[in-house]
Structure formats: structure tokens, C-alpha cells
Amino acid sequence: MNEKIPGAGSHHIALASADFDRSLRFYTEGLGMRPAAAWGEGEKRAALLDIGDGSHIEIFANGSDAPQQNERYVHFAIRTGDPDAAFANAIAAGAKEKMPPTTLEIPANPPMPVRIAFVYGPDGEVLEFFEEL
């Protein structure tokens, strides 16, 4: 529980897309996210997609002006019970492989065994599929 921000939790991460329709298809058809809301027209379109647990990805249509990956944004992790299937679905939907599914132990205190995989999404955004073992 966060004592400084009552009710705190993750709501969404926002992505600027060079090809809104391609990104929308990738996240909905390829990764199974469901539209929660959409608004605007043309290069002012946006959509809020439910990842599956009430957290969201917000996609903005910014045309060719979409920024490159921000150096402070490293990746966006999606919790899953099957990183291998999530990785395969993403690749089938057009993602590019960054790191195939791998089991490792994060040298934390206490150690954290995980199974993870990384892909590049339609605009070069880095997605991680994460399972704590």
C-alpha cells in the first residue's frame, strides 16, 4: 500500500505511433488487448487498450512525427503466466525479437527467479513478457 498516494496503481503507459492502425492491430489482434476507449480523428486519434488486468496502453497517432525511443524509457513489462506464448504471439503479429524466452535469477535480495522475453513493437518500443517463478 502506498501511504503517499492513496489508491495508487498502474493505469497506463502512453505510446506515440507512426502508424496508428498498425499499432492498434498489433496490440489488439496480435496481443489480445481490448479497446477501453477511443477518441479523435486522423492524426489526432488515440485509443486506450486494456492489457487484461485493468492496466492500459494508450496509443496516440502522431504520424511521421512519432518520437524515437526515449533514452529514459527502457521497456514496458507485461506480467504473464506464459512468457513463451506471449513472445510467440508477438512475433507472429510482426514484433521483432530482442531476447527469446529465458529463465534466469535476478540477483536481488532475496533472489528473484523469472522467465522473461523481450520484443520490439511496431514503433521500436521494447516490450518485456515477465513471469516471476
Number of C-alpha atoms within 10 A of each C-alpha: 8 8 7 7 8 8 8 10 11 8 12 16 12 13 19 22 26 20 17 22 12 13 21 24 15 22 22 16 14 19 18 17 19 17 17 14 11 14 10 11 9 10 15 11 15 23 20 22 23 21 20 13 8 12 15 21 21 20 23 25 24 19 15 11 10 15 13 12 15 9 6 6 9 11 15 15 15 16 17 17 13 14 23 19 13 24 25 18 17 25 18 13 18 15 23 17 17 14 13 14 21 13 14 12 13 11 9 8 6 7 9 12 15 15 19 24 22 25 24 19 20 21 19 13 19 20 20 22 23 22 19 13 11
